Amino acid sequence: MSDDHSTAHRSQKQKMLAGELYVADDPELAHDAAVAKAAMAEFARRFEHDVDAAHAVLKGLFKALGDTAHIRPPLYVDYGFNISLGEGAFANFGLMALDVAPIIIGRDVQIGPNVQLLTPTHPIDAQSRRNKLEAGAPIVIHDNVWLGGGAIVLAGVTIGENSVIGAGAVVTRDIPANVVAVGNPARVIRQLT
């Protein structure tokens, strides 16, 4: 069986999870998105009265969630099942984590308000976009990173441990460990010792 033929028989979700071009307007993916939407609403409702119960909702939604991790609602995700958040990590109000590809957040990461982690990508070719094709690339944020408020991290980016991303920065490429990066596109302005 040729690769093209076997690819044609795979579900859109299987293609998405493999990092290949897929069509997001698909019943299986729509179901998964609806499950995530309901979980986000339940998380927000429970958070008002019982933070532990709210945490349990996210533990059921995410791939992995550290027991000491903490997220404040509102939270926006595509599916949730591609997100891992390490021990001691904290995300302030308004985290948007579009997880068509894995989002791996390490231990003790600090995420400011209204941060966007955007794994989806779209083809440059106009016809492919008309055909509603998209793909995704993982985001990896290593331990003890601080993402300032309003920062945007794009698909395929890795941020090294202990680094600081300034408020409002747009991270378009990998950032090494132990640096401060700011701006659009984010650039390293300082080495940390």
N, C-alpha and C positions, 0 to 999 in steps of 0.2 A: 504494500500500500504506500503511495507517495505521501510526502509530508503535506502537500496541499490538500489531498483528499482526506487525510486523517484530521487535519486542522478544521476542515469544513464540518466534521461530525462532532467537534468539541463544543460544549456550551459556551455562551458568551462569558459566563462567570469563570469557567476554566481558562479561557483565553485571558481574561483580566488578571486572574491570579498568577498566570505565567508571564505577565508583563508584555503580552502581545496586543496588537490592535483588536478591539472588540467594539460591539455596539452596546451602549449603556441602556438603551431603551429595550429592555428585555424583561419578561415576566419574573424570572428567578431573581434577577438583580433588583427589580422593583419590590418584590416581597422582602428581600433582605434590607432594603432601604426603609421600608415601612416598619419593620421590626426595630431598626435603629431609631427611627423617629419616635416610636412609642416609648422606647427605653429612655431617650433623652428627656421626653416629657415627664416620665415617671421619676427619673433622677432629679429633675428640677423640683417636682412636687415634694418628694421625700426630703430633699435637702433643707427645706424650710423648717422641718420639725425634728429630723433624725438623720444626722450626717452619716452615721454608720449604715443605716438602711439605704441611703442614697449611694454610698460606696459599694454596697452589695449589688445594686442594679448595674453599676459599671463593671463590676467583676464578672457578671454574667454576659456582658456585651463585648468587652475587650478580649483580645488574645491573652494578655497578661496585665495584671494590675497589682503593683506592690501594696502590701497591707498598710504601709505608712504613706502611700501616695495620696495626694489630695487635689481635687478639681472643684472649682466653684462654677456653678451654672451662671449663664447659659453655656451649653456645650453644643457644638455642631459637628457631626461626623456624617460620612456617607454610609458606612456599614458598621464600624466599630471593631469587627473581627480581625482587622489588620493592624490594630494599635496595641503596642506594648509600652507600659509606663512603669518605670522602676521605683524601687523603695525610696521614700523621702522626696520624691518629685512633687512639684506644686505647679498647678496651672490656675491662673487668675481668671476673672470673668471673661467670657466671650471667646474661648479657644475654638478655632475652626480647624479641624483635622480631617481633611478630605483623604480618605484612606482606600483609594482604589489599588494602591500598592502599600507594602508595609511601612508603618511609621514606628520607629523604635526609639524610645526616649529612655535614657539611662537613669541611674540613681542620682538623687539630689539635684536634678535639673529644675531650674526656676523659670517659669514661663509667665511673662507679663500679660496684662489684659489685651484682648483683641489681637492676639497672635494668630497668624494663619500658616498652617503646614499643608502644602498643596502638592500632592503626589500626581494628580492627573496631568497628562500631556495631550496635545492635539496635533494632528499632522499639519505641516506647512502647506502641503498640497491641497488646493481648494476643493477639488472633487472628493477627496477622501473625507474632508470635513462635511461636505454636503451629504455624503453617505453615512454621516453620524459616527464615524470611527474615532476612537480615542484609545489611549494607552495610559500607562503610569510607570513611575520609577520611584523606588524607595527613598525615604528620608531617614537618616540615622543621626541622632543627637546623643553624643557620648556623655558620660558622667559629669556632673557638676557644671554644666553649661548654664548660662543665664541669657535668656532671650528677652530683650527689652520690649516694653509695650508697643504693640502695632507692628512688630517685626513680621516679615513674610519670608518663609523658607520654601524654595521651589523644588520641584521634582528632581530626584537624583542627587541631592546634596547630602554630604556628611559634614558634621561639625565636630571638631576634636574636643577632647575633655578639657574642662576648666575655662573654655573660651567664653567671651562676653560678646553678644551681638547687640549693638546699640538700638535704642528705640527707633522704630520706623525704618530700619534697615531692610533691604531686599536682598536676600542671600541667593545668588544665582549659581554659585559654584562652591566647591568644598572649601571649608575654613579649617586651618590646622589647629592643633591643640595649643592652649596657653597663649591666646592672643585676644585683642580687642578689635572687632571689625564693625564699621559703621558705613552708612550711606546707601546709595542706589546707583549702581550695584554695590553691595557691601565690599569693602576693601579693608585689609588689615592696616591699622594705624599704630598699633603698639604691641610689643611682646610682653607677656606677663612672666614674672620670675617664679 
